[in-house]
Amino acid sequence: MVFSKVSQMGLQDLFEDGLQCALPLHCVKPGNPINIIKYCLKMTFDDLTVVLKVAEFRNITAAATSLDMRAATASAAVKRVEQELGVELFVRSTRKLRLSAAGEKYLPQCQQALGLLDEARKSIHSGRESVAGEIRLSVSSDLGRNRVVPWMDQLMTSHPGLSLRVQITDSNVDFFRDSVDMALRYGSPNDANLYGFKICDVPRLLCATPDYLAEYGTPEHPHDLAAHNGLFYQLQDIPYDVWTFRRGSEEFRVKMKGNRSSNDGDLVRRWCVAGHGIAVKSSLDMSDDLLAGRVINVMAEYAPPVSELWLICPTRQSITPAMRLLRDALKTHCHGILDTLVERGVLPGHCAQS
């Protein structure tokens, strides 16, 4: 095998972007290290490390002891890898193991590939200390002002070489018209020409203040919402006044009435916090208000459909080290907020990210 011809950047792209390849073993050609590396990414580092230790000791119990784990755990790891590959790597007898023909072919290549992947991972982490460049980001008003911009300030303090140009808008982004390199948006991208990273699933919820509910009553079923004042987000002058709720396999659609609508999601949140009505909002956007008790998750049994948060860009070349750094920071912050909402009982347990 000639691994020296694989560029370090190529390895970093494979590792960093999480590419996976479900090739059968006979397709993993010895002369093509990229295929081997992609194939290794399909399985966990821990499982592959166990397999290599078993090959070294020719004994599962001895390998498990050297890795400070139970023999049953090591045996399960070997079985998972063999199942993924579709072949047996070891010939088992009552006293010891020996490598099968497939194992003799696969494991030496796997060992070298894992070594290169580990080097790439270390290089990525060390390279993050010197990430620089301009981040030209479009982000929605509520999430951008109240969450992302403060997070960016922290990121730029840790990485002084970064600069930021941010566009705060709830309108659809046009990458070529708006002079931005990336956009943080709710909803899965529907343009096959875009590239992106999913940050997290985002539960949405029905929100109102305790004072509003005390005056107008707390709805217990979607049908009760007819008596309430809706606060609407609008896009291109069309208010989102038909709200959908789900409970198990049941779905309820409610045409709401209300006296306020805006194309600025942050303004809708402010109206809600001021007690002017009831609104369907992202749990990320409302997290501070929820945790402080300024608003309440209403009718929690009937949840609006879950949204997704994506960091998208127009070309593969736009996926720079700075964008990857931002992606990782966004995942860390968003997952932390959602886990806190679960721990405090605002969101149900299945919404936990970790």
N, C-alpha and C positions, 0 to 999 in steps of 0.2 A: 504493500500500500504506500502511496506517495501523499502523505498528509501535508507535506511542506508547501504544496501548491495551493492549499486552501487559504484564502486571505483572511486576516483577523477580522476585518469588517464584515465579511460574509458570515463568519461564525457568530459575531455579535448580533447580526440581523436575525439569524436563525434562533438564537437563544432569546433575544430581547422580545421579538414579535411572537414567540410561542408557536412557530410553525410546527405542524404535525403531519406525518405521512404514514398511511396505513398500508404500506407495501407488504406483500408476502415475502418470506425470507429469501426465496430464490431470486427475487427482484433486487435485493440489496447486493450490488456488484462490488467485489473487492476493490476495483479500481476507482470507485466513485464514493469518496468519503462524505460528500454532501448527503447522499442517500442514507448512509449509515447514521450520520448525525441526526437527520430528520427522524429516522426510525427510532433511535435512542430516545428522542424527545417524546415519543408516544408512551414510553414507560417512565416510571419514576427513577430518579437517581438512586434512592435507597434500595429499591428492588434489584436494580442492576448491580449495585455494590454487593449485595448479598450473594447474588449468583456468582460474581467473580471470586468472592471469598470461599464459597463452596467448591469452586473449581480449584482454588489454591490448596485447600485442606483435604479435598476429596471426602469430606464428611460434614453433614449438615450441623451436627451438634457442636463440633469443633469450630466451625465457621460462626455459628450463633454465639458461642462463648467469646470469641475474639471481638465480636461486634456488640457484646453486652446486651444480648436479646435472647428471648426464649427460642428453643429449637422449633417449636410449632410456628412461630412468627417467621423464622427463616425459611421453613419448608413452604409456607404459604406464599412467600415472595417468589421462590423458585417456580412454583406452579403458575403464578400469575404471568411471569415472563414467558414460560413455555406455552401457556395458553394464547398469549398475544402473538407469539411467533408461529404457532401452529406446529411445532416440532418438539421433541424431547432433547434437551441439551445434555442429559446425563443418562448413562445406563446404570440402573440400580441393581445391587445384589444385597444379600443379607448382611454383609460386613462392610462394604464400602461402595463408593460411587466412582465411576470413571466417565470421562467425556465421551459423548456420542460423536459420530462423524459430523453432524451438524454443529455440535458444541465446539469441536476443534476448529471449525471454519469460522464460526460467529464470534466466539468470546475474545480471541486476540484482537479482532477488529473493533469490537465493542470497547475493550479496555483502552485502546488508543483514542477512540472517539470521545469517550467520557473524559479522558485527560484533557483533550483540546477544549471540550465544552466547559470544563472547570476553569481552565485558563481564561476562556472568553468571559465567563461570569466574573472572575476576579478583575479582569481588565475593564469591564463595564462599570463595576462599582468604584474602581479607582478613577475612571474617567469622569464620573459624575462630579468629582470634586472640582473640575475645571470647566464645566459646561458654560458656554457663552453663546451670545447671539440674540437676535431680536425675536420676540414672540409677538406676532400680530394676530390677536384673538378676537373673535366675535362671541359674545355671550349674552344670554337673556337678562332682562333688567333685574328681576328679583334675585335670582341666583348670582348674577354678576356683581351687583352692588353690595349685597349683604354677606356673600360667602367667598366667591372666587377672587375678587380684588384683594381682600385681606390675605387670602392664602398666597396670592402672587407676591404681595409685599414680603411675606415670610420667605418665599422661595428666592426672591431677589436679594434679600439680606444674606442668605446662605451662599448665593452664587452672584457675586457683584458684576460678573461679566454679562449678565442677562439685562436686556432692556425690554420694555413692554409698550405696545400700542394696542389699546383695547377699544373695541366698538361695543357699546351697550345698546342692544336692540332686541325686540321680540319679533321682528320681521324675519322672513326667510332670508338666509344669507346667499349672496351671489359672489362667489370667490373672485371672479374676474372684474366685477364692477366695484366691489367694496374694498379691494386691496387688503384682504386678510388672508393669512396662511392656514388658519384652522378655526373651527367653530365648535363651541360646546352647546349642544342642543338636546332637548327632550325629544324622545321618539326615535325609533330605528330608522337609519337612512334608507330611503326608497330609490336612490339613484345608484345604479350598479357601477357607475364610473367613479364614485367617491371611495376614498379609503378612510378607515376609522378604527377606533378602539372603543369597545363598550366599557364604560366606567362602572356602572352598576344598574340593577333594577331599582326603581324608585316608586314605592307605594304612594298613592294619592289618597287624600282623605277629605271628608266633609268637615269644615271648621266653622266655629262661631265662638263668641265670647260668652263667659258665664252670665254677664248682665243681659245680653241679648236673649239668651235662652230662658233666663228667669222671667223676662217680660213677655216673650212670644211662645214659650213652651219648647220642650225638647222633642224633636221628631224621633219616632221609634221605627218607622217604616217609610220607604220612599214615597208612598202615597200621602204621607203627612206633610210633605214639602210644599204642597199647593198653598198652604197657609203662610209660607215664609217668603222673605224678600231675598232674591238671589243677587249675588254680586258676580258680574260676568267679565271674563277675558274675551276680547274680540280681536279678530284678525281680518284685515281688509274690510273693515266696517261690518263684519258678520259676527254677532255675539254668539259665544258658545253657551246657549241657554237650554240645550237638551242634555241632561245629565244621565249617565248610565251607572247603575250599581249592580253588584253581583253578590249572591250568597249561595255558595256551593254551585250547583248547576243552574240555578235560577238567575235570570237577568231582568232588571227593571229599568225602563227608560221614562224619564220625567221631563216634561216641558215646563220649565220654570218661568216665573214672572219676577221682575226686579226693576229697580229704579236707577241702577248704576252699572255702567260697562265701560271698559277702557282697553286700549291696545298695549297698556303698560301693566305687566303682571305685578310689579311692585306696588302700584297704586291699588290694585285689587286687594293685595295683602293688607295694605294700610287701612282701607275701608273696613275690612273684616276685623282687624284689631281694634278699630274705633267703634265697633258694635253696630255698624250700619246694615248688617245683614249676614247671610250665610254663604259660604263659598267652597268650591272644590279646588284644592291646591295641592301642590307637591309637598311631601313631608320634609324634603330638604329645604324648600323655601320657607316653610312655617316652623322649622325645628326650634329656633330660639323662642318663638312665641309659645309653642307647645310646652317646651321644657320649663318656661317661666310661669306657665299657667294663665297666660293672657288669653289664649284660645284653647278650645277643647276639641278632641276628635269625637265628632258627633256620629251617632248611628254606626258604630264601628263594625257591627255584624254585616252591614251592607257596604262593601268596599267598592269605590270606583276602580276601573281597570288600572293595573300597574303600568307605569310608564318605564322607559329606559333612558339613561343618560349616556350620550355618545360624544366623543371627541373626534371630529371628522376633518378631513383635508382633501384638496382636489387631486393631488398626485402622489405617487410613491416617493418622489423626491422631497416632498414636504415633511416627511417623517424624519425629522432631524433629532439629534441628541436632546435639544431643548424641548422638543415636543414630547419625547419619551419621558423626560424628567417631569414635565407638567402632567402627563398622563399618570405617572406613578403617584405624584403628590395628590392629584384629584381622587384617585382610588383610595388612598390612605385616609384622606379627610372625609370623603363621602361615606365610606364604610364605617368609620368611627362614629359619625353622627347617627347613622341608621342603627348601629348596635346600641348606642346610648338610648335612643328612642325605644328600642325593644326592652332594654334593661329597666327603664323607668315605667314600663307598662303602657306607653303611648301607642306602640305598634305591637302586633302579635308576634309570637316567637319565631314563626316561619320567615319573618322578614329579616332575621339576623344575617349579617354578611360574613361573619367569621365562624 
